[in-house]
Amino acid sequence: MLRRKLARDLWRLRGQGFTIALLVGCGIASFVTAVTASSSLEASLADFYADARFADVFVHLERAPLPVLDRLRDLPGVAAVEGRVVGDFRMQIDGGSEPVVARFVSLRWPAETQLDATRIIDGRQVQPGSADEVVVSVSFAEAWGLKPGATITTVIDGRRARLRMVGTAVSPEFVYSLAPRTGLPDPRHFGVVWMDGDALAKADGMVGAFDDAVIQLGAGADEREAIDRVDALLEPYGGLGAVGRGDQSSHRLVTQKVQQLSRMAVALPLVFLGVAAFLLNVLLSRIVGTQREQIATLKALGYRTRELAWHYLELAGAICAVGAVLGVALGLLGADGLLVAYARYFRLPALVLRLDAWPVAVGVLVACAAALAGTLRAVGRAVSVPPAEAMRPEAPPTYRASPLDRVYRFLAPATRMVLRDATRRPLRLLLSAWSIALATAIVVAGSAAVDSLTEALGVIFEVSRREDVTVTLDRARPWRAVSDLAHVPGVVAAEGERVVPVRLRAGPRSRTTAILGLLPDMDMHRLLDTRMRTLAVASSGLSLSRPLGEWLGVDAGDELEVDVLEADRPKARVRVAALIDDFLGLSGYMDAAALERLLGETAAANQVLLEVDRRDLDDVAHRLDDMPAVAGVSRPALDRGLVYAEVADSFVMLEVILALFAAIIAVGVVYNNARIALELRSRDLATLRILGFRRTELAVVLLGEQAIQVVLGVAFGLPLGRWMGAATLSAIDRELIRIPPSLSPASQVAAACVVVLAAMLSALRVRRQSDRLDLVAVLKARD
């Protein structure tokens, strides 16, 4: 009998139960999606790293003879070493007019013993000894539409060479391939090319030498000690400082992406499961209130307390079961879609969805526990009432006059009923309003992330970096090189900068970065902080990006050891003048004259900023690309697109998903509260209808409290969403970009509209049901 009653109750409550099940399902789905996607990424990466023998230590240097490799192999803890020739060279793609830079990496044979081995995706591997065959990275080939057999032109060591592409490949070293100048994935302008080691060494003038090494450590070896020994050995050969796998750019960024997924696996499910538990508590409490006589009758007929308690727990369990099925199905679909999105950036031979049982089990158990916990109080109240007492109508609550009653006298009767009911049950009102506030905050958080990024990019690439073209020279050249570029046809103005690669040391901590020498009166490069204030570089000392200073553990007034990683490689101690809140990357800034004194050189520049007539941009780019002293040409407008593509694509998708989730919460809260109110107050509403109240007035009585909940929820949700948006921005890697939080009025209005519209649709659905009440059936006296 109880099972039949359960089935009837579920059918009668199908609308309310489904909305709650949807909330439970969203909680499970977000958890399963994030955990499954992150574990699949980790497993796919681990398999690829092991199969391709991903190295543990990486170091680039100026030039060392091949016998130095034997000395590296003899270092304690080193299991394997591979010396390579690596260089960045300009390329020209047939049919393309854009400047392209490729990182050429030499291949050693036999392939089975290579570290950081390539895995061919299309075509074939380079033939050993071939001088004109190359394999290119998959992302670069896809960006240009290249197929095996295509011809590319490059300039290596001043000599032009025609090369034939024979295949595409991926490597563990370039799973997340970043352009060296911007630090962003830019497959259209930066690619990786693998070439036979002997052929590349001959073309680059490196026969009998190497300028890059990858090292695999033995089991139990201490990475820090190994790096120190490698640095000491390679310092005479211009070593730029070895880094471990954790600091290798591709691996570090992939790891950060996976960690972001793991954090998402905790935050979103908590919101949904908390709201679902609240709604189940409200639903069961109200159901118990309408079934007092049924419970009393069942107890009088001999049903025990635990059987009735189990009956109502089964009701909650059935709703959770539907939510669990929806959640697992949506979670697996979401994980698969997320992996497809990540495959655009993570280039792996295989990125396979791997379903573990534990995230599904944990998600279902946590969801069911949260939902059932919300029903225990209601069930306890249901079964604790003696049958004789439960068979009588429930005693009405005791109300007392309040100071607001004098105000209520001036209001319409329907409005008076709504306000009195709301103020006499403030806890219920506040809990429902809090759920609406969470829904609003979720939408606002997504909008704040997009707005903040858009504003930050506008400041960076329109106010701070105002040049049309950035020219990187092959080396630091006398200041007249800036004047020469200023006279290129189409160039309006030119300003020079000095960029110096350095290693900064503070005690045991060190970091490889660059110091930028700026002139005091520069117009095209204005140093701004995240509050949009113009910063003046100190006349002496070194200003550091705040995340870099914090990582090194230094503050203004402290001293740093500076190892210059070019030319004569001087070393010096420099005082930290200030930590600045800039926007992009980890950099150091010095007055140009102070940097010249540090380097012991006369005025020179290796980067030139050009203001160009917009009509001549393409012509100027072509002229610059043909100049032998020019190592690279870029446009900040394209850089802005890269940053936006890197960060904003995920933010926009997140904004859409969060808006959908917020609508589900709003529907769940408003529909359930309104439907329960209709269930409990149908007799009162029918009585008012007989007394002459219009349907519009009855709708106000029924839905007025829900309207108050929505208004309060939106009001509290907007500031809460701004805080959540700032927290979302803080999850972005601060070494890539620092984004101050910003939220436009239009985004706030849009967020409020999403929640209000979802609430209105739910309320209209309940109103239609109230308009169809059978007044005679409702007003029949209870037996």
C-alpha positions in Angstrom: 0.0 0.0 0.0 2.8 2.4 0.9 4.5 1.7 -2.4 1.3 2.5 -4.3 0.9 5.7 -2.2 4.6 6.5 -3.1 3.9 6.1 -6.8 0.8 8.3 -6.6 2.6 11.0 -4.7 5.5 11.0 -7.1 3.1 11.4 -10.0 1.2 14.2 -8.3 4.4 16.0 -7.5 6.1 15.2 -10.8 6.7 18.9 -11.7 8.1 19.8 -8.4 10.1 16.6 -8.1 11.6 17.0 -11.5 12.9 20.6 -10.8 14.5 19.3 -7.6 15.9 16.3 -9.5 17.3 18.7 -12.1 19.2 20.6 -9.3 20.6 17.4 -7.9 21.5 16.3 -11.4 23.3 19.6 -12.1 25.4 19.1 -8.9 26.3 15.6 -9.9 26.9 16.6 -13.5 29.3 19.4 -12.6 31.3 17.1 -10.3 31.4 14.2 -12.7 32.3 16.5 -15.6 35.2 18.2 -13.9 36.6 15.1 -12.1 36.3 12.9 -15.2 37.8 15.4 -17.6 40.7 16.2 -15.2 41.5 12.5 -14.5 41.2 11.8 -18.3 43.7 14.6 -19.0 46.1 13.4 -16.3 45.9 9.8 -17.5 46.4 10.7 -21.2 49.3 13.0 -20.3 51.0 10.4 -18.1 50.7 7.7 -20.8 52.1 10.1 -23.4 54.9 11.3 -21.2 56.0 7.7 -20.4 55.7 6.6 -24.0 57.7 9.6 -25.3 60.3 9.6 -22.5 59.5 13.1 -21.4 62.6 14.6 -19.8 63.0 15.9 -16.2 65.4 18.8 -16.7 65.7 21.2 -19.6 68.5 23.7 -20.4 69.4 26.0 -23.2 72.9 27.5 -23.7 75.0 29.4 -26.2 77.2 26.6 -27.5 79.0 23.7 -26.1 81.1 20.9 -27.8 79.5 17.5 -27.9 82.0 15.9 -25.4 80.4 18.0 -22.7 77.4 15.7 -23.0 79.6 12.9 -21.6 80.3 15.1 -18.6 76.6 15.7 -18.1 76.0 11.9 -18.2 78.5 11.4 -15.4 76.7 13.8 -13.0 75.2 12.1 -10.0 71.5 11.3 -10.5 71.5 11.7 -14.3 70.1 8.6 -16.2 70.1 9.9 -19.8 71.1 13.1 -21.7 70.4 14.2 -25.2 72.1 17.2 -26.8 70.2 19.1 -29.5 70.3 22.1 -31.8 67.3 24.4 -31.2 66.7 27.7 -32.8 63.9 30.1 -33.7 64.0 31.0 -37.4 61.7 33.0 -39.7 59.6 31.0 -42.2 57.6 31.8 -45.3 54.6 29.6 -46.1 53.7 29.3 -49.8 50.6 31.4 -50.3 50.9 33.2 -47.0 51.9 36.8 -46.4 52.1 36.9 -42.5 55.4 36.7 -40.6 56.0 33.3 -39.1 58.6 32.1 -36.6 59.3 28.4 -36.1 61.3 26.7 -33.4 63.5 24.1 -35.1 64.5 21.1 -33.0 67.0 18.6 -34.1 66.3 14.8 -34.2 68.8 12.3 -33.0 68.8 8.6 -34.0 67.9 5.9 -33.3 64.4 7.3 -32.6 63.7 4.6 -29.9 66.3 6.2 -27.6 65.2 9.8 -28.0 64.0 11.9 -25.1 61.0 14.0 -25.7 60.3 11.9 -28.8 57.9 12.9 -31.5 54.8 10.9 -32.3 53.7 11.1 -35.9 50.0 12.0 -36.4 50.0 12.3 -40.2 52.5 11.3 -42.9 55.9 9.9 -41.8 59.0 10.6 -39.8 62.1 12.4 -41.3 64.5 10.0 -43.0 67.9 10.0 -41.1 70.4 12.0 -43.0 67.8 13.9 -45.0 68.8 17.6 -45.4 65.5 19.0 -46.7 62.8 17.0 -44.9 60.9 18.3 -41.8 58.0 17.3 -39.6 55.9 20.2 -38.2 53.6 20.4 -35.2 50.0 19.5 -35.7 48.6 22.8 -34.5 50.8 24.8 -36.9 49.9 22.5 -39.8 46.2 22.8 -39.1 46.4 26.6 -38.8 47.9 26.9 -42.3 46.1 23.9 -43.9 49.5 22.1 -44.6 49.6 18.5 -45.7 52.5 16.2 -46.1 54.3 17.2 -49.3 53.9 21.0 -48.7 56.9 23.2 -49.2 58.0 25.8 -46.7 60.9 28.4 -46.9 63.0 29.4 -44.0 66.1 31.5 -43.2 68.7 29.8 -41.1 71.9 31.6 -40.2 71.2 34.1 -43.0 70.7 31.4 -45.7 67.4 30.7 -47.3 66.4 27.1 -47.5 63.4 25.2 -49.1 62.2 22.4 -47.0 59.6 19.7 -47.7 57.1 18.8 -45.0 56.7 15.0 -44.7 54.5 14.7 -41.7 52.9 16.2 -38.6 53.7 15.3 -35.1 53.3 16.0 -31.4 55.8 16.1 -28.6 55.5 16.0 -24.8 57.6 19.2 -24.8 55.0 21.1 -26.8 51.7 19.7 -25.7 50.7 23.3 -25.1 52.8 25.2 -27.6 53.5 28.9 -26.7 54.9 31.6 -28.8 58.2 32.8 -27.1 57.4 36.5 -27.5 53.9 36.6 -26.2 53.8 33.4 -24.1 50.5 32.5 -25.7 49.4 29.7 -28.1 49.6 31.2 -31.6 49.7 28.4 -34.1 49.2 30.9 -37.0 52.5 32.7 -36.2 54.5 30.2 -34.3 55.1 26.5 -34.9 57.6 23.7 -34.0 59.6 22.0 -36.8 61.7 18.9 -36.3 64.7 18.3 -38.6 67.5 15.8 -38.9 70.1 16.7 -36.3 73.1 16.7 -38.6 71.3 18.7 -41.3 70.1 21.3 -38.8 73.6 21.5 -37.1 75.2 22.1 -40.5 72.6 24.7 -41.5 73.0 26.6 -38.2 76.8 26.4 -37.9 76.6 24.0 -35.0 78.5 21.0 -36.4 80.2 19.2 -33.4 78.3 21.3 -30.9 74.9 21.6 -29.2 72.9 24.5 -27.7 70.1 22.7 -25.9 70.0 19.6 -23.7 67.2 17.5 -22.1 68.0 15.3 -19.2 66.3 12.3 -17.6 67.0 11.7 -13.9 67.3 8.4 -12.2 64.9 7.1 -9.7 65.2 8.9 -6.3 67.5 11.6 -7.7 67.1 15.1 -6.2 65.9 17.5 -9.0 67.2 20.7 -7.3 70.7 19.2 -6.7 70.8 17.9 -10.3 69.8 21.4 -11.7 72.5 23.1 -9.6 75.2 20.7 -11.0 74.0 21.1 -14.6 74.1 24.9 -14.2 77.6 24.8 -12.7 78.8 22.6 -15.6 77.2 24.6 -18.4 77.8 28.1 -17.1 81.1 28.5 -19.1 79.1 27.6 -22.2 76.4 30.3 -21.8 73.9 28.1 -20.0 70.6 30.0 -19.5 69.7 28.1 -16.4 68.2 24.6 -16.2 64.6 24.2 -15.2 62.8 21.1 -13.9 59.7 19.6 -15.4 57.5 21.6 -13.1 58.7 24.9 -14.6 58.7 23.7 -18.2 56.3 26.0 -19.9 54.0 23.4 -21.6 53.8 21.1 -18.6 53.3 23.9 -16.1 50.3 25.4 -18.0 48.7 22.0 -18.6 49.0 21.3 -14.9 47.4 24.6 -14.1 44.5 23.9 -16.4 43.9 20.5 -14.8 44.0 22.1 -11.3 41.4 24.6 -12.4 39.1 21.8 -13.4 39.7 20.2 -10.0 38.7 23.4 -8.2 35.6 23.6 -10.3 34.7 20.1 -9.1 34.2 21.4 -5.6 32.6 24.9 -6.0 29.6 24.4 -8.4 28.3 21.1 -6.9 28.1 22.6 -3.4 25.8 25.3 -4.7 23.4 23.0 -6.4 23.3 20.3 -3.7 22.8 22.9 -1.0 19.8 24.4 -2.9 18.5 20.9 -3.6 18.7 20.0 0.0 16.8 23.1 1.0 14.1 22.5 -1.5 13.6 18.9 -0.5 13.3 20.0 3.1 10.6 22.5 2.2 8.8 20.1 -0.1 8.7 17.3 2.4 7.7 19.7 5.2 4.8 21.0 3.2 3.8 17.5 2.0 3.7 16.3 5.6 1.5 19.3 6.5 -1.1 18.3 3.9 -0.9 14.6 4.9 -1.3 14.8 8.6 -4.6 12.9 8.5 -3.2 10.2 6.2 -0.3 9.6 8.5 -2.5 9.4 11.5 -4.8 6.9 9.7 -1.9 4.7 8.6 -0.5 4.7 12.2 -4.0 3.8 13.5 -4.2 1.0 11.0 -0.9 -0.5 12.5 1.9 0.9 10.3 4.9 1.4 12.5 6.8 4.7 12.8 9.9 3.4 11.0 7.8 2.2 8.0 6.3 5.6 7.6 9.7 7.3 8.0 11.1 5.0 5.4 8.2 5.8 3.1 9.0 9.5 3.1 12.7 8.9 2.8 11.9 6.8 -0.3 10.1 9.8 -1.7 13.2 11.9 -1.4 15.4 9.0 -2.5 13.3 8.5 -5.7 13.8 12.2 -6.6 17.5 11.9 -5.9 17.6 8.7 -8.1 16.2 10.6 -11.0 18.6 13.4 -10.4 21.5 10.9 -10.2 20.7 9.3 -13.6 20.4 12.8 -15.2 23.6 13.9 -13.5 25.7 11.0 -14.5 24.5 11.1 -18.1 25.0 14.9 -18.4 28.3 14.6 -16.6 29.7 12.1 -19.1 28.5 14.2 -22.0 30.0 17.3 -20.4 33.3 15.6 -19.8 33.5 14.5 -23.4 32.7 17.9 -24.6 35.2 19.5 -22.3 37.9 17.1 -23.6 37.0 18.1 -27.2 37.5 21.8 -26.2 40.8 21.1 -24.5 42.0 19.1 -27.5 42.2 22.5 -29.3 45.1 23.4 -27.0 46.5 20.1 -25.7 48.1 18.3 -28.5 48.2 14.6 -27.6 48.3 11.5 -29.7 45.2 10.3 -27.9 42.9 12.2 -25.5 40.6 9.4 -24.3 37.6 9.8 -22.0 38.3 7.5 -19.0 35.4 6.9 -16.7 36.3 5.9 -13.1 33.6 4.6 -10.9 34.6 6.7 -7.9 33.6 10.1 -9.1 30.2 8.7 -10.1 29.8 7.0 -6.8 31.0 10.0 -4.8 28.8 12.4 -6.7 25.7 10.2 -6.3 26.4 9.6 -2.6 27.1 13.2 -1.8 24.0 14.4 -3.7 21.8 11.8 -2.0 23.2 12.5 1.4 22.7 16.3 1.0 19.1 15.8 -0.2 18.2 13.2 2.4 19.7 15.4 5.1 17.3 18.1 4.1 14.3 15.7 4.6 15.2 14.2 8.0 13.7 17.0 10.0 10.5 16.9 8.0 10.3 13.1 8.3 10.9 13.3 12.1 8.1 15.8 12.5 5.8 13.6 10.3 6.1 10.4 12.3 6.3 11.9 15.8 2.7 13.2 15.9 0.3 10.8 17.8 -2.6 9.5 15.6 -5.4 11.1 17.7 -3.8 14.5 17.5 -2.9 14.2 13.8 -6.5 13.3 12.8 -7.5 16.8 14.0 -6.8 19.8 11.8 -3.5 21.4 12.6 -3.8 24.2 15.1 -3.3 27.6 13.4 -0.3 29.6 14.4 -0.6 32.2 17.0 -0.2 35.7 15.5 0.3 38.9 17.4 -0.2 42.5 16.3 3.0 44.1 14.9 4.0 47.7 14.4 3.5 47.3 10.7 -0.2 46.7 11.1 -0.8 50.5 11.1 0.9 50.6 7.7 -1.0 47.6 6.4 -4.3 49.5 6.9 -3.5 51.6 3.8 -2.8 48.7 1.5 -5.0 46.6 -0.7 -6.3 43.4 1.0 -4.3 41.1 -1.3 -1.0 43.1 -0.7 -1.7 43.1 3.0 -2.0 39.3 3.1 1.3 38.9 1.2 3.2 41.2 3.5 1.8 39.7 6.7 2.5 36.2 5.6 6.1 37.1 4.6 6.9 39.0 7.8 5.5 36.2 10.0 7.8 33.6 8.4 11.0 35.5 7.9 13.3 32.5 8.0 11.5 30.8 5.1 11.5 34.0 3.2 15.3 34.6 3.7 16.2 31.0 2.8 14.3 31.2 -0.4 15.8 34.6 -1.2 19.3 33.3 -0.5 18.7 30.6 -3.1 17.7 33.2 -5.6 20.7 35.3 -4.6 23.0 32.3 -5.4 21.3 32.0 -8.8 21.8 35.7 -9.5 25.4 35.6 -8.3 26.3 32.7 -10.6 25.2 34.6 -13.7 26.9 37.8 -12.4 30.2 36.0 -11.8 30.3 34.8 -15.4 29.5 38.2 -16.8 32.1 39.9 -14.5 34.8 37.6 -15.8 34.0 38.5 -19.5 33.6 42.2 -18.7 36.8 42.4 -16.7 38.8 40.6 -19.4 37.4 42.8 -22.2 38.3 46.0 -20.2 41.7 44.8 -19.3 42.6 43.9 -22.9 41.4 47.4 -24.0 43.7 49.0 -21.5 46.7 46.8 -22.3 46.5 47.0 -26.1 44.9 50.5 -26.6 46.3 52.6 -23.7 49.4 50.9 -22.5 50.8 49.4 -25.7 49.8 51.9 -28.4 52.1 50.8 -31.2 50.8 49.4 -34.5 53.9 47.1 -35.1 56.5 45.7 -32.8 59.9 44.9 -34.3 62.3 42.5 -32.7 65.9 43.0 -33.8 68.4 40.1 -34.2 70.6 41.7 -31.4 71.0 44.9 -29.5 71.9 47.5 -32.1 73.0 51.2 -31.7 70.2 53.7 -31.4 70.5 54.7 -35.0 68.7 51.5 -35.9 65.5 53.1 -34.4 66.0 56.1 -36.7 66.5 53.8 -39.7 63.2 52.1 -39.0 61.5 55.4 -38.6 62.3 56.2 -42.2 60.7 53.1 -43.6 57.9 54.3 -46.0 54.6 54.2 -44.1 56.1 54.5 -40.6 54.9 57.7 -38.7 57.0 57.4 -35.6 59.4 54.9 -33.9 60.6 54.4 -30.3 63.2 51.9 -29.1 63.4 49.6 -26.0 66.1 47.4 -24.6 65.0 43.9 -23.6 67.6 41.9 -21.7 67.1 38.2 -20.7 68.2 37.7 -17.1 68.1 35.3 -14.2 67.1 36.9 -10.9 68.3 35.3 -7.7 67.1 35.9 -4.2 68.6 33.4 -1.8 67.7 29.8 -2.9 65.0 31.1 -5.4 65.8 32.1 -8.9 63.7 32.9 -12.0 64.5 33.5 -15.6 62.8 36.5 -17.1 63.6 39.8 -18.9 64.3 43.4 -17.9 62.8 46.0 -20.0 64.7 49.3 -20.3 62.3 52.2 -20.8 62.9 55.9 -21.7 61.2 58.4 -19.4 59.3 60.1 -22.3 58.0 57.1 -24.2 54.6 57.6 -25.7 53.8 54.2 -27.3 54.6 52.1 -24.3 53.0 53.5 -21.1 53.5 51.5 -18.0 50.1 51.2 -16.2 49.1 49.4 -13.1 45.8 47.4 -12.7 44.1 50.6 -11.3 44.8 52.3 -14.7 47.4 54.7 -13.1 50.5 55.6 -15.1 53.7 54.4 -13.4 57.0 56.1 -13.6 60.1 53.8 -13.6 62.5 54.7 -10.9 65.7 56.4 -12.1 67.7 53.7 -10.2 66.9 50.2 -9.1 64.7 47.5 -10.5 60.9 47.5 -10.6 59.3 44.1 -10.6 55.9 42.7 -11.4 54.3 42.0 -8.1 53.8 38.2 -8.7 57.5 37.9 -9.6 58.6 39.7 -6.5 56.3 37.6 -4.3 57.6 34.4 -5.9 61.2 35.5 -5.2 60.3 36.6 -1.7 61.5 40.2 -2.1 60.1 43.7 -1.5 61.0 47.2 -2.2 64.5 47.9 -0.7 65.7 44.4 -0.9 68.6 43.4 -3.2 68.6 40.8 -6.0 71.4 39.1 -7.8 71.1 39.7 -11.6 72.8 37.3 -14.0 72.6 38.8 -17.6 72.1 36.0 -20.1 73.6 37.6 -23.2 76.8 39.1 -24.5 79.5 39.0 -21.8 77.0 37.8 -19.2 77.8 40.3 -16.4 76.5 39.8 -12.9 75.4 42.5 -10.5 73.4 43.2 -7.4 70.5 45.5 -7.9 68.1 47.1 -5.4 64.4 46.5 -5.8 62.9 49.9 -6.3 59.2 48.8 -6.2 56.8 46.0 -6.8 54.2 47.1 -9.5 50.8 45.7 -10.4 51.2 45.5 -14.1 49.0 43.4 -16.3 50.9 40.9 -18.4 53.7 38.4 -17.7 56.5 38.5 -15.1 58.9 41.3 -16.0 61.5 43.7 -14.6 61.6 47.4 -15.5 64.5 49.8 -15.4 65.2 53.3 -16.6 67.1 52.9 -19.9 70.1 54.8 -18.7 70.3 52.7 -15.5 70.1 49.5 -17.6 72.9 50.7 -19.8 75.1 51.3 -16.8 74.3 47.8 -15.5 75.2 46.3 -18.9 78.2 48.5 -19.4 77.2 49.5 -22.9 76.2 52.5 -24.8 72.6 53.3 -25.8 71.2 50.4 -27.8 67.8 48.9 -28.6 66.7 45.4 -29.6 63.0 46.1 -29.8 61.3 49.0 -31.8 57.8 50.2 -31.5 56.3 51.7 -34.7 53.3 53.9 -35.3 52.2 53.1 -38.9 49.7 54.6 -41.2 46.9 52.0 -41.1 46.7 52.0 -44.9 50.3 50.9 -45.1 50.4 48.2 -42.4 50.7 45.2 -44.8 53.4 46.9 -46.9 55.4 48.0 -43.9 55.2 44.4 -42.5 56.6 43.0 -45.8 59.4 45.6 -45.9 60.4 44.8 -42.4 60.3 41.1 -42.9 62.9 41.4 -45.7 65.4 43.3 -43.5 68.2 41.0 -42.4 68.5 42.7 -39.0 64.8 42.1 -38.2 64.2 38.9 -36.2 60.5 39.2 -35.9 57.5 41.4 -36.6 54.2 41.4 -34.7 51.1 43.4 -34.3 49.6 44.1 -30.8 46.1 43.9 -32.3 46.8 40.2 -33.1 48.2 39.7 -29.6 45.0 41.0 -28.2 43.1 38.4 -30.2 45.4 35.7 -28.9 44.9 36.6 -25.3 41.1 36.8 -25.8 41.1 33.5 -27.6 43.2 32.0 -24.8 41.1 33.2 -21.8 37.8 34.6 -23.1 36.6 31.6 -25.0 36.4 29.6 -21.9 34.9 32.5 -20.0 32.1 33.0 -22.6 31.3 29.3 -22.5 31.3 29.5 -18.7 29.0 32.5 -18.8 26.4 30.6 -20.9 26.6 27.5 -18.7 26.3 29.5 -15.5 23.3 31.4 -16.9 21.6 28.1 -17.7 22.4 26.7 -14.2 21.1 29.9 -12.6 17.8 29.6 -14.5 17.5 26.1 -13.3 17.9 27.2 -9.6 15.4 30.1 -10.1 12.9 27.7 -11.6 13.4 25.2 -8.9 13.0 27.7 -6.1 10.1 29.7 -7.4 8.1 26.9 -8.9 8.4 24.7 -5.8 7.5 27.4 -3.4 4.6 28.6 -5.5 3.3 25.1 -6.1 3.6 24.2 -2.4 1.8 27.4 -1.5 -1.0 26.5 -4.0 -1.3 23.0 -2.4 -1.5 24.4 1.1 -3.7 27.5 0.4 -6.1 26.2 -2.3 -9.0 26.2 0.2 -8.2 29.8 1.2 -7.9 30.9 -2.4 -11.2 29.2 -3.3 -12.9 30.9 -0.4 -11.5 34.3 -1.4 -12.7 33.7 -5.0 -16.3 33.0 -3.7 -16.1 36.2 -1.6 -15.5 38.2 -4.8 -11.7 38.5 -5.2 -10.6 38.6 -8.8 -8.2 36.1 -10.2 -5.5 38.9 -10.5 -5.8 39.5 -6.7 -5.6 35.8 -6.0 -2.4 35.6 -8.1 -1.0 38.4 -6.0 -1.8 36.5 -2.8 -0.3 33.3 -4.2 2.8 34.7 -5.9 3.4 37.8 -3.9 5.8 36.2 -1.5 7.7 34.6 -4.4 8.1 38.1 -6.0 9.5 39.4 -2.7 12.0 36.5 -2.6 13.1 37.2 -6.2 13.6 41.0 -5.5 15.6 40.3 -2.3 17.5 37.5 -4.0 18.5 39.7 -7.0 19.4 42.6 -4.7 21.7 40.4 -2.6 22.9 38.4 -5.6 24.4 41.3 -7.5 27.2 42.2 -4.9 27.7 38.5 -4.1 28.2 37.8 -7.9 30.8 40.6 -8.1 32.7 38.9 -5.3 32.4 35.5 -6.9 33.6 37.1 -10.2 36.7 38.4 -8.5 37.3 35.0 -7.1 37.0 33.5 -10.5 39.5 35.9 -12.0 41.9 35.1 -9.2 42.0 31.5 -10.5 43.7 32.6 -13.7 47.4 32.1 -13.7 48.8 35.4 -12.4 52.0 34.8 -14.4 50.0 35.1 -17.6 47.7 38.1 -16.9 46.3 40.0 -13.9 42.8 41.2 -14.5 41.1 43.8 -12.1 37.4 42.9 -11.6 34.9 45.0 -13.5 31.2 44.6 -14.2 29.2 46.8 -16.5 25.6 48.0 -15.7 24.4 46.2 -18.8 25.7 42.8 -17.5 24.1 43.4 -14.1 20.7 44.1 -15.8 21.2 41.0 -18.1 21.9 38.8 -15.0 18.9 40.1 -13.2 16.7 39.5 -16.3 17.9 35.9 -16.6 16.7 35.1 -13.0 13.6 37.2 -13.2 12.5 35.7 -16.5 13.0 32.2 -15.2 11.1 33.1 -12.1 8.2 34.7 -14.1 7.8 31.6 -16.3 7.6 29.4 -13.3 5.1 31.7 -11.6 2.9 31.9 -14.7 2.8 28.1 -14.8 1.6 27.9 -11.2 -0.9 30.7 -11.8 -2.5 28.8 -14.7 -2.9 25.9 -12.3 -4.5 28.1 -9.7 -6.9 29.5 -12.3 -8.1 26.0 -12.9 -9.0 25.2 -9.3 -12.3 23.3 -8.9 -13.9 25.5 -6.3 -16.5 23.0 -5.2 -14.1 20.1 -4.7 -11.7 22.3 -2.8 -14.3 23.7 -0.5 -15.7 20.3 0.5 -15.4 19.7 4.2 -12.8 17.3 5.3 -14.1 13.9 6.4 
